[in-house]
Amino acid sequence: MGMKFTDEHLMEVNAAGAFRNRKYNMLIGRDEMLTSTLIYNNGQGNIGSMHNFSSYNSQVMQAWNRHDFEEANAMQLK
């Protein structure tokens, strides 16, 4: 179980993701916030408007999981 978070307030993303010791998956609903929410270790996925039309978010996640933060940031900026 989890929830989609679309608000731009990162502290609220962090608080919601930490709820019940990170019991629930956090799916980020704004493409432009993906790397920012990964920093908090709450963004476990993305349901954004561009995700269905491009592979950028998948590439961002892959780079992030490889700890290639420069590449993740570069992909986020595209």
Secondary structure, 3 states (H helix, E strand, C coil): CEEEECCCCHHHHHHHHHHHHHCCEEEECCHHHHHHHHHCCCEEEECCCCCCCCCHHHHHHHHHHCCCHHHHHHHHHC
